[in-house]
Amino acid sequence: MAAFSSPAETRPTADNRPLGNAFDEVIDLSRQRSQSFGLDEQGQPDFSSARRGELSSALEENRFLFQHAAPVMETLHDQIVNTHSMVVLTTAKGMVLHSLGDNDFLEKASQVALTPGMDWSERGKGTNAIGTALAEEEALTVLGGQHYMDANKFLACSAAPIFDPYGQVIGALDVTGDHRSFHQHTLALVRMSAQMIENHMFADVFAKAIRIHFHTRSEFLGTLVEGIVVFSPEGRFLSANRSAQFQIGLSINALRAHTFSSLFGLPVSGLNEVFAGGQRAPKQLCLPNGVTVWCRAKFKTTPTWSVSGGAPASDADSSAPPLAPRVAAPNRAATPEPAVVRTAPANKGALSTLRYLDTGDAQVGAVIQKVQRVRGRDIPIMILGETGTGKDLLAQAIHGDSDRRNGPFVSVNCASIPETLIESELFGYEEGAFTGARKKGAPGKIQQAHGGTLFLDEIGDMPKQLQARLLRVLQERRVSPLGAGKEVEVDIAVVCATHKNLKDMIAKGEFREDLYYRLNGLVVRLPALRERTDFDVVSRKILASLCENAEQISISPRVMQLFRQYAWPGNFRQLHNLLRTAVVMVGCDGAIEVEHLPDDFLEEVAQVAPVPPRAVHLPTPAHMSADHLQQVHAVAHFVPDTGDGGSLHDVALHTMAQVLRQHRGNVSAAAKALGVSRNTIYRKKDQLPPDVWA
């Protein structure tokens, strides 16, 4: 395995290439290999894709990789959306398994065969980021003319290999776009995302092992750059992530000769004394190379909650079963079954998980009250809301407060599972149902949810041909696996979510009306982040989930002012990603300032910056120009109250008052006339004169 460089400690050049001539040497070696394969630089893209059965087989064989990579790919795509690029996941041999991207660029990518089922190894496409990253086992960027084939020279590709928990390459993650819009930070994002996938797989495979999390700086514990090394209960070394190998200075093969005692100078029996009582405070231990590191010990997997709405992050719980079966050996023929999230039994008197989500916003509070009223009534619940508003978290909380909380909570993202795989994922299959099917078959997500809750996320993206089968399952509570001659009874509660307008889809013939009315027993809508009044509370909760020393970190007033001005198109997911970066920059000790925020966020804020002040005679609303309405819209959203009598903030308030008087206090009509949301006016309510509400 290539030496791993910790993101917190490397010094990349402006384009994220390794220092010195190492990068050029990698490209030169790759081009030599490409020539030896007999590839034609001027050749046309190869569109002879894998047969449907081969892609399905590859998806099935790489199920463990896919289930952990899919949510990370979505997060990564959210960070690069509208940049004319795409996110790609491949097998260890370079076959594309799945992709997400902007529609305009997906069309361009299809012209060079960058689609699921295609081979992007060096043998198939010559020098390219995916194939070369897999060949060299290191993250790299291949830009424009560095591609071997002329057809691919309009691309800019950044890829990182993904290693399984035993140190073997299991696949690659790639971001590809037009070389003219290449961003220098892309490779760092890809590298961090690949490491996130690896750490997620790590936690699932070694659910029952002793895990030591360590770093030379305590503030980096709990972040992506912490080292993780795992041992059996007897202290035998099992594995280590790439950051651990880098910090210890030994490869995974060299580490196999060690035990817990030889690495940390402490018998494994002494762990209970060092970390007595499950204390969360880190302890200092010494590595064989003489470096002192801060450590935390975890004896079981910690069930981690999404931070979309500010959820609790709990310590290891002896009653919580592992998230996924253990992988038996590094060179396995089959992968573990999909992870099934199970909620531990609730203790008497424990805080309601739904109530925990009630952080002071009136709209969220109303949603929680509605959900609590139908609890235990076997009424399906449909959650509406923009992407990133915490629909998945609300679904978990509904399950956690239900009579089914001791059963499984099974989540299916209908948008992230390829259409070729979703049928077998949902309904399961018997042995021999299709090429590549496992021996003895596999249960589907619906069967896995028996006795618990099935969460169908992004239900609007379910292929129409499967909607009829799902409707039948929901009506009869029976499921028929692919290739099976019998049906299996299932007892499930159903929660679904979507950001789409299903009624519009019904009108267009894209969604079954009978399925819609089967799913929408209770419909609730989660507000967007920009519409919520509890921004400070959820920001603190997200910080607490990102850094265990969160009480030592704060958000400066200037940054909080920018946060409140921003529209947050990505909602809590975007806020979480931004704060995650800021926490690493500030080091979990101090205040998050403007200089700790990502450049792209500051650029977006600058695009909606205050309009230069100018003396204006305020016209009546009926005679306002489009430019003036745009100015009022910008001011209402983004200009802080400076206290200056002639500021644009006062201009906006004065104009709002005029429009409200004209519409006799009708907020909806006034908001429409001004081109702003009702919440924008409500936020200024205390600053407006009382007579406008008459």
C-alpha positions as CSV (number, residue, x, y, z in Angstrom):
1,M,0.0,0.0,0.0
2,A,1.2,3.5,-0.8
3,A,2.2,5.7,2.2
4,F,-0.8,7.6,3.5
5,S,-0.6,11.4,4.0
6,S,-2.9,12.8,6.7
7,P,-5.0,15.7,5.2
8,A,-4.2,17.8,8.3
9,E,-0.5,17.4,7.8
10,T,0.2,17.4,4.1
11,R,1.4,20.4,2.2
12,P,-0.1,20.1,-1.3
13,T,0.8,22.4,-4.1
14,A,-1.8,24.8,-5.6
15,D,-3.3,22.0,-7.7
16,N,-3.1,19.4,-5.0
17,R,-0.3,17.4,-6.7
18,P,2.4,15.8,-4.6
19,L,5.5,18.0,-4.0
20,G,8.5,17.7,-6.3
21,N,8.5,15.6,-9.5
22,A,6.7,12.6,-8.1
23,F,3.4,13.4,-9.8
24,D,5.0,13.8,-13.3
25,E,6.8,10.5,-12.7
26,V,3.4,8.8,-11.9
27,I,1.9,10.2,-15.1
28,D,4.9,9.1,-17.2
29,L,4.8,5.6,-15.8
30,S,1.1,5.4,-16.5
31,R,1.6,6.5,-20.1
32,Q,4.2,3.8,-20.5
33,R,1.8,1.2,-19.2
34,S,-0.9,2.5,-21.5
35,Q,1.4,2.2,-24.6
36,S,2.3,-1.4,-23.5
37,F,-1.5,-2.2,-23.5
38,G,-1.5,-1.3,-27.2
39,L,-4.1,1.5,-26.8
40,D,-4.6,4.0,-29.6
41,E,-4.4,7.6,-28.4
42,Q,-6.6,8.8,-31.2
43,G,-9.0,5.9,-30.8
44,Q,-12.8,6.4,-30.2
45,P,-14.3,5.7,-26.8
46,D,-15.3,2.1,-26.3
47,F,-19.1,1.8,-25.8
48,S,-19.1,-1.9,-25.5
49,S,-20.5,-1.8,-21.9
50,A,-20.8,-4.8,-19.7
51,R,-24.0,-6.8,-20.1
52,R,-26.8,-6.0,-17.7
53,G,-26.2,-9.2,-15.9
54,E,-22.5,-8.4,-15.4
55,L,-23.3,-5.0,-13.9
56,S,-25.9,-6.5,-11.6
57,S,-23.4,-9.1,-10.6
58,A,-20.7,-6.5,-9.9
59,L,-23.2,-4.4,-7.8
60,E,-24.1,-7.5,-5.8
61,E,-20.4,-8.5,-5.3
62,N,-19.6,-5.0,-4.2
63,R,-22.7,-4.5,-2.0
64,F,-20.7,-3.8,1.1
65,L,-18.7,-1.1,-0.7
66,F,-21.8,0.4,-2.3
67,Q,-23.9,0.6,0.9
68,H,-21.2,2.6,2.7
69,A,-20.2,4.7,-0.3
70,A,-23.7,5.8,-1.5
71,P,-24.5,8.2,1.3
72,V,-21.0,9.7,1.2
73,M,-21.3,10.2,-2.6
74,E,-24.6,12.1,-2.0
75,T,-22.8,14.4,0.5
76,L,-19.9,14.9,-1.9
77,H,-22.3,15.6,-4.7
78,D,-24.0,18.2,-2.5
79,Q,-20.7,20.0,-2.1
80,I,-19.9,20.1,-5.9
81,V,-23.5,20.6,-7.2
82,N,-23.8,23.0,-10.2
83,T,-20.1,22.8,-11.0
84,H,-20.6,20.8,-14.2
85,S,-19.1,17.6,-12.7
86,M,-20.0,14.2,-11.4
87,V,-19.1,11.7,-8.6
88,V,-18.2,8.2,-9.7
89,L,-17.8,4.9,-7.7
90,T,-15.9,2.0,-9.3
91,T,-14.8,-1.5,-8.4
92,A,-11.2,-2.4,-7.7
93,K,-10.9,-3.3,-11.4
94,G,-12.2,0.0,-12.6
95,M,-15.7,-0.9,-13.6
96,V,-18.1,2.1,-12.9
97,L,-20.8,1.0,-10.4
98,H,-22.7,4.2,-9.8
99,S,-22.5,7.9,-10.6
100,L,-24.2,11.1,-9.5
101,G,-23.9,14.5,-11.3
102,D,-25.2,17.5,-13.0
103,N,-27.4,16.6,-15.9
104,D,-25.5,18.7,-18.4
105,F,-22.2,17.0,-17.6
106,L,-23.7,13.5,-17.3
107,E,-24.6,13.9,-21.0
108,K,-21.0,14.8,-21.8
109,A,-19.7,11.9,-19.8
110,S,-21.9,9.5,-21.7
111,Q,-20.2,10.6,-24.9
112,V,-16.9,9.2,-23.6
113,A,-18.5,6.1,-22.0
114,L,-18.1,7.3,-18.4
115,T,-21.3,5.5,-17.3
116,P,-22.2,2.5,-15.1
117,G,-20.9,-0.8,-16.5
118,M,-17.9,0.8,-18.3
119,D,-14.3,-0.1,-17.8
120,W,-12.1,2.8,-16.7
121,S,-9.0,0.9,-15.8
122,E,-5.7,1.9,-17.4
123,R,-6.0,-1.2,-19.6
124,G,-9.3,0.0,-20.9
125,K,-8.9,3.8,-21.0
126,G,-5.1,4.5,-20.6
127,T,-4.0,7.2,-18.2
128,N,-7.0,8.5,-16.3
129,A,-7.5,9.3,-12.6
130,I,-9.6,6.2,-11.8
131,G,-7.4,3.7,-13.5
132,T,-4.1,5.3,-12.5
133,A,-5.2,5.8,-8.8
134,L,-6.1,2.1,-8.7
135,A,-2.8,1.1,-10.3
136,E,-0.7,3.3,-8.0
137,E,-2.9,2.9,-4.9
138,E,-2.8,6.6,-4.2
139,A,-5.0,9.7,-4.7
140,L,-4.2,11.9,-7.7
141,T,-5.6,14.3,-10.3
142,V,-5.3,13.8,-14.1
143,L,-5.9,17.1,-15.8
144,G,-6.8,17.7,-19.5
145,G,-4.0,16.7,-21.8
146,Q,-2.5,14.4,-19.2
147,H,-5.1,11.8,-20.2
148,Y,-3.8,9.2,-22.6
149,M,-6.7,9.1,-25.0
150,D,-7.5,12.3,-27.0
151,A,-11.2,11.8,-26.5
152,N,-10.8,12.3,-22.7
153,K,-8.6,15.4,-22.7
154,F,-11.5,17.7,-22.0
155,L,-11.8,16.1,-18.6
156,A,-10.4,17.0,-15.2
157,C,-10.5,13.9,-12.9
158,S,-9.6,13.5,-9.2
159,A,-9.7,10.0,-7.8
160,A,-8.7,8.2,-4.6
161,P,-8.5,4.4,-4.0
162,I,-10.8,3.0,-1.3
163,F,-9.2,0.4,1.0
164,D,-11.3,-2.2,2.8
165,P,-10.8,-2.8,6.5
166,Y,-8.0,-5.3,5.8
167,G,-5.9,-2.9,3.7
168,Q,-6.9,-4.3,0.3
169,V,-8.1,-1.9,-2.5
170,I,-11.8,-2.4,-2.9
171,G,-12.7,0.4,-5.3
172,A,-12.2,4.0,-6.2
173,L,-14.0,7.3,-5.7
174,D,-13.7,10.0,-8.4
175,V,-14.9,13.5,-9.2
176,T,-14.8,14.3,-12.9
177,G,-15.6,17.6,-14.6
178,D,-14.7,19.8,-17.5
179,H,-11.0,20.8,-17.2
180,R,-11.9,24.4,-17.8
181,S,-13.9,24.5,-14.5
182,F,-11.3,22.5,-12.5
183,H,-11.1,23.5,-8.8
184,Q,-7.9,23.0,-6.9
185,H,-9.7,21.7,-3.7
186,T,-11.4,18.8,-5.5
187,L,-8.8,16.2,-4.8
188,A,-8.8,17.1,-1.0
189,L,-12.6,16.6,-1.0
190,V,-12.3,13.2,-2.8
191,R,-9.5,12.1,-0.5
192,M,-11.5,13.0,2.6
193,S,-14.7,11.3,1.3
194,A,-12.8,8.1,0.5
195,Q,-11.4,8.1,4.0
196,M,-14.9,8.6,5.4
197,I,-16.1,5.5,3.5
198,E,-13.2,3.5,4.8
199,N,-13.9,4.6,8.4
200,H,-17.6,3.7,8.1
201,M,-16.7,0.2,6.8
202,F,-14.1,-0.1,9.5
203,A,-16.7,0.5,12.3
204,D,-19.1,-2.0,10.8
205,V,-16.6,-4.8,10.3
206,F,-15.0,-4.5,13.7
207,A,-18.2,-3.8,15.7
208,K,-17.2,-6.1,18.6
209,A,-13.5,-5.4,18.6
210,I,-11.5,-3.1,20.9
211,R,-11.0,0.2,19.0
212,I,-8.3,2.7,19.9
213,H,-8.8,6.1,18.4
214,F,-5.7,8.3,18.6
215,H,-3.9,11.4,17.4
216,T,-0.9,13.5,18.5
217,R,-3.3,16.4,19.0
218,S,-6.4,15.8,21.1
219,E,-8.5,18.2,19.1
220,F,-8.3,15.9,16.1
221,L,-9.9,13.0,17.9
222,G,-13.3,12.3,16.4
223,T,-12.3,13.8,13.1
224,L,-11.4,12.1,9.8
225,V,-7.7,12.3,10.5
226,E,-7.6,10.3,13.7
227,G,-5.9,7.0,13.7
228,I,-8.0,3.9,14.4
229,V,-6.4,0.6,15.3
230,V,-8.4,-2.5,16.4
231,F,-7.6,-5.5,18.5
232,S,-9.3,-8.7,19.6
233,P,-10.4,-8.9,23.3
234,E,-7.1,-10.8,23.9
235,G,-5.1,-7.9,22.5
236,R,-4.3,-9.5,19.1
237,F,-3.9,-6.9,16.3
238,L,-6.7,-7.0,13.7
239,S,-6.4,-3.9,11.5
240,A,-5.6,-0.2,11.3
241,N,-6.8,2.6,9.2
242,R,-4.5,4.6,6.9
243,S,-4.1,7.5,9.3
244,A,-3.0,5.0,12.1
245,Q,-0.4,3.5,9.7
246,F,0.9,6.9,8.9
247,Q,1.2,8.0,12.5
248,I,2.8,4.8,13.7
249,G,5.1,4.6,10.7
250,L,4.3,1.0,9.9
251,S,2.4,-0.6,7.1
252,I,-0.5,-2.9,7.9
253,N,1.6,-6.0,7.1
254,A,4.2,-4.8,9.6
255,L,1.6,-4.1,12.2
256,R,0.3,-7.7,12.1
257,A,3.4,-8.7,14.0
258,H,2.3,-6.5,16.9
259,T,-0.1,-6.8,19.8
260,F,-1.9,-4.1,21.9
261,S,0.8,-4.4,24.5
262,S,3.7,-3.9,22.0
263,L,2.1,-0.9,20.4
264,F,0.9,1.0,23.4
265,G,3.1,-0.3,26.2
266,L,0.2,-1.5,28.2
267,P,-1.4,-4.9,28.8
268,V,-4.9,-5.1,27.3
269,S,-6.2,-5.9,30.8
270,G,-5.1,-2.4,31.9
271,L,-7.6,-0.7,29.5
272,N,-10.3,-0.8,32.2
273,E,-8.1,1.0,34.6
274,V,-6.9,3.7,32.2
275,F,-10.4,4.3,30.8
276,A,-12.2,3.6,34.0
277,G,-15.9,4.1,34.0
278,G,-16.1,4.9,30.3
279,Q,-14.7,8.3,30.8
280,R,-14.8,10.4,27.7
281,A,-11.6,12.4,28.5
282,P,-8.7,11.3,26.3
283,K,-5.6,9.6,27.8
284,Q,-2.0,9.8,26.7
285,L,-0.2,6.7,25.6
286,C,3.2,6.2,23.9
287,L,3.7,4.6,20.4
288,P,6.7,2.3,19.6
289,N,8.3,5.2,17.7
290,G,8.4,7.3,20.9
291,V,5.6,9.6,19.9
292,T,3.0,10.4,22.6
293,V,-0.6,10.4,21.4
294,W,-4.0,11.2,22.9
295,C,-6.3,8.1,22.9
296,R,-9.9,7.1,23.4
297,A,-10.9,3.4,23.7
298,K,-14.2,2.1,22.4
299,F,-15.2,-1.5,23.2
300,K,-18.3,-1.6,21.0
301,T,-19.7,0.3,18.0
302,T,-21.2,3.6,18.9
303,P,-24.6,4.1,17.2
304,T,-24.2,7.4,15.5
305,W,-27.1,9.6,14.6
306,S,-27.4,11.9,11.7
307,V,-26.8,15.5,12.6
308,S,-29.4,16.9,10.2
309,G,-31.5,18.3,12.9
310,G,-29.2,18.1,15.9
311,A,-29.4,14.5,17.3
312,P,-27.7,12.9,20.3
313,A,-24.3,11.1,19.8
314,S,-24.3,8.4,22.4
315,D,-21.4,6.4,23.9
316,A,-21.0,2.7,23.3
317,D,-24.1,0.8,24.5
318,S,-23.8,-2.8,25.5
319,S,-27.5,-3.4,24.5
320,A,-27.0,-2.1,20.9
321,P,-26.3,-4.9,18.4
322,P,-23.7,-4.5,15.7
323,L,-24.6,-2.5,12.7
324,A,-23.4,-5.1,10.2
325,P,-22.1,-8.7,10.3
326,R,-18.3,-9.1,10.5
327,V,-16.2,-9.8,7.4
328,A,-14.5,-13.2,7.9
329,A,-11.4,-12.7,5.9
330,P,-9.7,-10.2,3.6
331,N,-10.0,-12.3,0.4
332,R,-13.6,-13.0,0.8
333,A,-15.8,-14.3,-2.0
334,A,-19.0,-12.7,-0.6
335,T,-19.6,-9.4,1.2
336,P,-21.5,-8.9,4.4
337,E,-25.3,-8.4,4.4
338,P,-26.5,-4.8,4.2
339,A,-26.5,-2.9,7.4
340,V,-29.7,-2.8,9.3
341,V,-30.0,0.0,11.8
342,R,-31.5,-1.3,15.1
343,T,-32.6,1.0,17.9
344,A,-31.7,-0.1,21.4
345,P,-34.6,-0.7,23.8
346,A,-35.6,2.5,25.4
347,N,-35.1,2.8,29.1
348,K,-38.0,3.8,31.3
349,G,-38.0,7.5,31.8
350,A,-35.7,8.1,28.9
351,L,-36.0,11.3,26.9
352,S,-38.3,10.9,23.9
353,T,-36.3,11.0,20.7
354,L,-39.0,13.1,19.1
355,R,-38.9,15.6,21.9
356,Y,-35.1,15.8,21.6
357,L,-35.7,17.1,18.1
358,D,-37.9,19.9,19.4
359,T,-35.3,22.7,19.7
360,G,-37.6,25.6,19.8
361,D,-38.9,26.1,16.3
362,A,-42.7,26.4,16.2
363,Q,-43.0,24.6,12.8
364,V,-40.9,21.6,13.9
365,G,-42.9,21.5,17.2
366,A,-46.1,21.3,15.3
367,V,-44.8,18.4,13.2
368,I,-43.7,16.5,16.3
369,Q,-47.2,17.0,17.9
370,K,-48.9,15.6,14.9
371,V,-46.6,12.6,14.7
372,Q,-47.1,11.8,18.4
373,R,-50.9,11.7,18.0
374,V,-50.7,8.9,15.5
375,R,-48.1,6.9,17.3
376,G,-49.0,3.2,17.5
377,R,-52.0,3.6,15.2
378,D,-50.4,1.8,12.2
379,I,-50.8,5.0,10.0
380,P,-48.2,5.5,7.3
381,I,-46.4,8.8,7.5
382,M,-45.1,10.8,4.6
383,I,-42.4,13.4,5.3
384,L,-42.0,16.3,2.9
385,G,-39.2,18.8,2.7
386,E,-36.2,20.0,0.8
387,T,-33.1,17.9,0.5
388,G,-31.0,18.1,3.7
389,T,-33.8,19.2,6.1
390,G,-33.5,16.1,8.3
391,K,-36.3,13.8,7.0
392,D,-34.2,10.7,7.7
393,L,-33.6,11.8,11.3
394,L,-37.3,12.4,11.9
395,A,-38.0,9.0,10.5
396,Q,-35.5,7.4,13.0
397,A,-37.1,9.4,15.8
398,I,-40.6,8.2,14.9
399,H,-39.3,4.6,15.1
400,G,-37.4,5.3,18.3
401,D,-40.6,6.5,20.0
402,S,-42.9,3.7,18.7
403,D,-43.8,0.4,20.0
404,R,-41.5,-1.1,17.4
405,R,-38.4,0.5,18.8
406,N,-36.9,-2.9,19.7
407,G,-37.2,-4.0,16.1
408,P,-35.1,-3.0,13.1
409,F,-35.2,0.4,11.4
410,V,-34.4,-0.3,7.8
411,S,-33.7,2.7,5.5
412,V,-33.9,2.5,1.7
413,N,-32.8,5.5,-0.4
414,C,-34.7,5.0,-3.7
415,A,-32.6,7.6,-5.4
416,S,-29.2,6.3,-4.6
417,I,-29.7,2.6,-5.5
418,P,-29.2,1.9,-9.2
419,E,-32.4,0.9,-11.0
420,T,-30.8,-2.4,-11.9
421,L,-30.4,-3.3,-8.2
422,I,-33.3,-1.7,-6.4
423,E,-35.7,-4.6,-7.1
424,S,-33.4,-7.2,-5.5
425,E,-32.6,-4.8,-2.7
426,L,-36.3,-4.3,-1.8
427,F,-37.8,-7.7,-2.4
428,G,-34.8,-10.0,-2.0
429,Y,-34.1,-13.0,-4.2
430,E,-33.6,-16.8,-4.2
431,E,-30.5,-18.7,-5.3
432,G,-30.1,-18.6,-9.0
433,A,-32.5,-15.7,-9.6
434,F,-30.0,-13.9,-11.8
435,T,-26.3,-14.1,-12.8
436,G,-24.1,-13.5,-9.8
437,A,-26.8,-14.2,-7.2
438,R,-25.5,-15.4,-3.9
439,K,-25.9,-19.0,-2.8
440,K,-29.0,-19.4,-0.7
441,G,-30.2,-16.0,-1.9
442,A,-30.6,-12.9,0.2
443,P,-33.5,-11.3,2.1
444,G,-34.7,-7.9,0.8
445,K,-35.0,-4.7,2.8
446,I,-38.7,-5.3,3.3
447,Q,-38.1,-8.7,5.0
448,Q,-35.3,-7.2,7.0
449,A,-37.8,-4.6,8.4
450,H,-40.1,-7.3,9.7
451,G,-41.2,-6.4,13.2
452,G,-39.9,-2.8,12.8
453,T,-40.0,0.2,10.5
454,L,-39.3,0.5,6.8
455,F,-38.2,4.0,5.8
456,L,-38.5,4.7,2.0
457,D,-36.4,7.8,1.4
458,E,-36.9,9.7,-1.8
459,I,-39.9,7.6,-2.7
460,G,-40.5,9.9,-5.7
461,D,-37.5,8.3,-7.4
462,M,-38.8,4.8,-7.2
463,P,-39.0,3.3,-10.8
464,K,-42.7,3.1,-11.8
465,Q,-42.5,-0.6,-12.7
466,L,-41.7,-1.4,-9.0
467,Q,-44.4,0.9,-7.6
468,A,-47.2,-1.7,-8.3
469,R,-45.2,-4.4,-6.5
470,L,-44.6,-2.2,-3.5
471,L,-48.4,-1.3,-3.4
472,R,-49.3,-5.0,-3.3
473,V,-46.8,-5.6,-0.5
474,L,-48.3,-2.7,1.6
475,Q,-51.8,-3.9,1.0
476,E,-51.3,-7.6,1.6
477,R,-48.3,-7.5,4.0
478,R,-46.6,-10.2,1.9
479,V,-43.5,-10.1,-0.1
480,S,-42.3,-12.5,-2.9
481,P,-38.5,-12.5,-3.4
482,L,-37.2,-12.7,-7.0
483,G,-37.1,-16.3,-8.2
484,A,-39.1,-17.6,-5.2
485,G,-42.3,-19.7,-5.5
486,K,-43.8,-18.6,-2.2
487,E,-44.6,-15.4,-0.4
488,V,-43.3,-14.3,3.0
489,E,-45.5,-12.5,5.5
490,V,-44.1,-9.2,6.8
491,D,-45.1,-7.0,9.7
492,I,-43.9,-3.5,9.1
493,A,-44.6,0.2,9.8
494,V,-44.0,2.4,6.8
495,V,-42.5,5.9,6.8
496,C,-41.6,7.6,3.5
497,A,-40.0,10.9,2.5
498,T,-39.5,13.0,-0.6
499,H,-38.5,16.4,-1.8
500,K,-40.6,16.1,-4.9
501,N,-44.2,17.2,-5.6
502,L,-45.8,13.8,-5.9
503,K,-49.2,15.2,-7.1
504,D,-47.4,16.8,-10.0
505,M,-45.8,13.5,-10.8
506,I,-49.2,11.8,-10.7
507,A,-50.5,14.3,-13.2
508,K,-47.6,13.6,-15.5
509,G,-48.1,9.8,-15.1
510,E,-44.7,9.4,-13.3
511,F,-46.1,8.2,-9.9
512,R,-49.0,5.8,-9.2
513,E,-52.0,7.6,-7.6
514,D,-53.1,4.5,-5.7
515,L,-49.6,4.1,-4.1
516,Y,-49.7,7.8,-3.2
517,Y,-52.9,7.5,-1.2
518,R,-51.6,4.3,0.4
519,L,-48.5,6.1,1.7
520,N,-49.9,9.5,2.8
521,G,-51.9,8.6,6.0
522,L,-50.3,11.6,7.8
523,V,-48.3,14.1,5.7
524,V,-45.9,16.5,7.5
525,R,-43.5,19.0,6.1
526,L,-40.1,19.9,7.6
527,P,-39.2,23.5,7.2
528,A,-36.0,24.6,5.4
529,L,-33.1,25.8,7.6
530,R,-33.6,29.4,6.4
531,E,-37.2,29.2,7.7
532,R,-36.3,28.0,11.2
533,T,-36.0,30.1,14.3
534,D,-33.7,27.7,16.3
535,F,-30.6,28.2,14.2
536,D,-28.3,28.8,17.2
537,V,-29.5,25.7,19.0
538,V,-29.0,23.3,16.1
539,S,-25.6,24.9,15.3
540,R,-24.5,24.0,18.8
541,K,-25.8,20.5,18.5
542,I,-24.0,20.0,15.2
543,L,-20.8,21.3,16.8
544,A,-21.2,18.9,19.7
545,S,-21.5,16.0,17.2
546,L,-18.4,17.1,15.3
547,C,-16.1,17.8,18.3
548,E,-16.2,16.3,21.8
549,N,-14.6,19.5,23.1
550,A,-17.5,21.5,21.5
551,E,-18.0,23.5,24.7
552,Q,-14.6,25.1,24.0
553,I,-15.5,26.3,20.6
554,S,-17.7,29.1,19.6
555,I,-19.1,30.9,16.5
556,S,-18.1,34.5,16.3
557,P,-20.9,37.1,16.0
558,R,-19.7,38.0,12.5
559,V,-19.9,34.4,11.3
560,M,-23.2,33.9,12.9
561,Q,-24.4,37.0,11.1
562,L,-23.3,35.6,7.8
563,F,-25.0,32.3,8.6
564,R,-28.3,34.1,9.3
565,Q,-28.1,36.0,6.1
566,Y,-27.4,33.0,3.9
567,A,-30.2,31.0,2.2
568,W,-28.7,27.5,2.9
569,P,-29.9,25.7,-0.3
570,G,-28.3,22.5,1.1
571,N,-30.0,23.0,4.5
572,F,-28.6,21.1,7.5
573,R,-26.4,18.8,5.4
574,Q,-24.7,21.9,4.0
575,L,-24.3,23.5,7.4
576,H,-22.9,20.3,8.8
577,N,-20.3,20.1,6.0
578,L,-19.3,23.7,6.5
579,L,-19.0,23.4,10.3
580,R,-17.0,20.2,9.9
581,T,-14.4,22.0,7.8
582,A,-14.4,25.0,10.2
583,V,-13.9,22.8,13.3
584,V,-10.8,21.2,11.7
585,M,-9.5,24.7,10.8
586,V,-10.0,26.2,14.2
587,G,-8.9,23.1,16.1
588,C,-11.8,22.6,18.5
589,D,-10.5,25.4,20.7
590,G,-11.4,29.0,20.0
591,A,-13.9,30.8,17.8
592,I,-14.9,30.1,14.2
593,E,-14.0,33.2,12.3
594,V,-14.6,34.2,8.6
595,E,-11.1,32.9,7.7
596,H,-12.1,29.4,8.8
597,L,-15.0,29.2,6.3
598,P,-14.6,27.5,2.9
599,D,-13.9,29.8,-0.1
600,D,-16.9,28.6,-2.1
601,F,-19.3,29.6,0.8
602,L,-17.8,33.1,1.0
603,E,-18.0,33.5,-2.7
604,E,-21.7,32.6,-2.6
605,V,-22.3,35.0,0.2
606,A,-20.4,37.7,-1.8
607,Q,-22.7,37.2,-4.7
608,V,-25.7,38.3,-2.6
609,A,-23.7,41.0,-0.7
610,P,-25.4,44.3,0.2
611,V,-26.2,46.5,-2.8
612,P,-24.1,49.8,-2.7
613,P,-26.1,52.4,-0.9
614,R,-27.6,55.3,-2.9
615,A,-30.0,58.0,-2.1
616,V,-33.5,57.0,-3.3
617,H,-36.9,58.6,-3.2
618,L,-39.1,55.7,-2.2
619,P,-41.8,55.2,-4.8
620,T,-45.1,53.7,-4.0
621,P,-45.2,49.9,-4.4
622,A,-47.3,50.0,-7.4
623,H,-44.7,52.1,-9.3
624,M,-41.6,50.3,-8.1
625,S,-39.1,49.3,-10.8
626,A,-37.9,45.7,-11.1
627,D,-34.4,47.0,-10.0
628,H,-35.7,48.5,-6.9
629,L,-37.7,45.4,-6.0
630,Q,-34.6,43.4,-6.5
631,Q,-32.7,45.8,-4.2
632,V,-35.4,45.5,-1.5
633,H,-35.3,41.7,-1.8
634,A,-31.5,41.6,-1.4
635,V,-31.6,44.1,1.5
636,A,-34.4,42.2,3.3
637,H,-32.4,39.0,3.2
638,F,-28.8,39.9,3.5
639,V,-28.2,43.4,4.9
640,P,-27.7,43.5,8.7
641,D,-29.1,46.2,10.9
642,T,-26.2,48.6,11.2
643,G,-28.0,51.2,13.3
644,D,-27.2,53.9,10.7
645,G,-30.3,56.0,10.1
646,G,-29.8,56.1,6.3
647,S,-28.8,52.5,5.8
648,L,-30.2,50.2,3.2
649,H,-31.7,48.2,6.1
650,D,-33.9,51.2,6.9
651,V,-34.8,51.4,3.2
652,A,-36.0,47.8,3.3
653,L,-38.0,48.3,6.4
654,H,-39.6,51.5,5.1
655,T,-40.6,49.7,1.9
656,M,-42.0,46.7,3.7
657,A,-44.1,49.0,5.8
658,Q,-45.5,50.7,2.7
659,V,-46.4,47.5,1.0
660,L,-48.0,46.0,4.2
661,R,-50.2,49.1,4.6
662,Q,-51.2,48.9,1.0
663,H,-52.3,45.3,1.5
664,R,-53.8,46.0,4.9
665,G,-51.5,43.8,6.8
666,N,-51.8,40.8,4.5
667,V,-48.4,39.2,4.8
668,S,-48.8,36.8,1.9
669,A,-49.9,39.5,-0.5
670,A,-47.1,41.9,0.6
671,A,-44.5,39.1,0.3
672,K,-45.6,38.4,-3.2
673,A,-45.5,42.0,-4.2
674,L,-42.0,42.4,-2.8
675,G,-40.7,39.1,-4.2
676,V,-39.7,37.8,-0.7
677,S,-40.9,34.9,1.5
678,R,-43.4,35.5,4.3
679,N,-40.8,34.4,6.8
680,T,-38.6,37.3,5.6
681,I,-41.3,39.7,6.7
682,Y,-42.0,37.9,9.9
683,R,-38.3,38.1,10.9
684,K,-38.6,41.9,10.6
685,K,-41.9,42.0,12.5
686,D,-40.5,43.6,15.7
687,Q,-38.8,46.3,13.7
688,L,-41.9,47.4,11.7
689,P,-44.4,50.0,13.0
690,P,-47.6,48.6,14.6
691,D,-49.9,50.3,12.2
692,V,-48.9,48.1,9.3
693,W,-50.8,45.1,10.7
694,A,-54.1,46.9,10.8
